[in-house]
Amino acid sequence: MNLKGKTILPLSNLQYLPPFAEYLHTQKLQAFAEAQLRIAQEINLPLLQFFAKLSPSQKLQAMSEQAQTMLTYLRQNRAGEHIEMLIEGWQKNTLQLDRDNITAEDITLVAYMRKKSFLQFLPAYCTDVDTAIKIVNEIDAFLLMVQTATANFYITLLKKRIEDHAFFIEQISNTTPGLIYVYDVINHKDLYANLTASKYLGYEPEELNAMGADLVPKLIHPDDLPTLKQYEADFETTANGEIRSFKYRMRNYAGEYRWLQTFETVFKRNQENKITEKIGIAIDVHQQKITADELAKSEAELTEAQAIARLGSFTWYLKEKRMKCSAQTLQILGSEVFEIDSFFNNIHADDRARAKTSFQKALETGTCECEYRYNAGGREKILLTRAVVVYENREPVLLRGTIADVSDQHLLIKKVKEQQHFIEQIADASPTILYLFDVERQSIV
């Protein structure tokens, strides 16, 4: 880095600062270092954080070494080389500091600290006002060039960080499995879209840009357009930091509609606090949506089948002592929740011990089948439970099974038995012979 062409005064031809620097170096080095350290502490110089773990003597030693280096260059009239050495050390990160944590405040406060330290010893070195003014001018020229060089390099570092950060964000954006975009809600157009956009829909970026404000209305499924308009109207009330979501279908290049789900938030507002831009990500959830719809359909069919068969299902998590069950199970039990204690309490007193024993034995045998009377909201039912135990590391962890309402079957069996008993009574009381003849077998039943 060549600084010679940027100086206000030629730093290689200083006349008054080099003798002053020699005086400080040979006679006041320790005191000069102590003054710099004291002033740095007074102004709370942020750079001191890098020396926080050092003892007071170690801090003074570090300050003394820096002062000695600077004064050596100055007394030899090599101020420009000293500045180049500083910038090179900063660039290569070979200083005793972490270059990425140096702030703009450090640059200005270091210059202030050095000038104040120089001025503290100037009266003892020179009593001639004219000479003192010339020394101060050269001190200012030196410190100005130090500030200029360090500020320029600091700006270079900031630009590099910004470029690195922008590249990092761009790489994340382009490798994220989603369509990331910034949308102008006033002019209805995309301001930015990552490379994934063309992958999702199959269109080239130029084709998407050519659609402009018509992109979404042209590609969205007609059935989803009214919902989209309502979503956009509601989005106007979105708070900063709030995330809103919308699920819809978009037509790809092949003419196939794919389910997408967007997650959006506010990106910019105008002076009237009205949303002008939003940022979001659209994720292809087509397969998940199809699978979810099929699952919901299967669950609906299962629920319907359970209702017809008066059959409910349940899972008993043994360690957590909690139940999970189907809606039909709750309907059978006449309850809004399935709690273990209340479940056993509602079993008929004469059947309760047998039911508990059956469930307990299931933990050993792996299966359970038990029929019992149950008080379902004031109505007595006859229920049949069948279950199997699921083990992990030979330990029972849950009981999965079904609960069937077999009350009608028992009632039917009871009526059949009563009718059979009634017929037997009639037969016993009849003076004639009653019989049932099997025509095919040619025998009396």
Buried (B, 14 or more C-beta within 10 A) or exposed (E): EEBEEEBEBEBEEBEBBBBBBBBBBEEBBEBBBBBBBBBBEEBEBBBBEBBEEBEEEEBBEBBBEBBBEBBBBBBEBBBBBBBBBBBEBBBEEEBEBEBEEBEEEBBEBBBBBBBBBBBBBBEEBBEEEEBBEBBBBBBBBBBBBBBBBBEBBBEEBEEEEEEEEEEEEEEEBEEBEBBBBBBBBEEBBBEBBBBBBBEBBBBEEEEBEEBEEEBBEEBBBEEBEEBBEEBBEEBEEBEEEEEBEBBBBBBBEEEEBBBBBBBBBBBBEEEEEEBBBBBBBBBBBBEEBEEEEEEEEEEEEBBEEBBEEBBBBBBBBBEEEEBBBBEBBBBBBBBEEBBEEEBBEBBBEEBBEBBEEBBEEBBEEEEBEBBBBBBBEEEEBBBBBBBEBBEEEEEBBBBBBBBBBBBEEBEEEEEEEEEEEEEEEEEEEEEEEEEEEEEEEEEEE
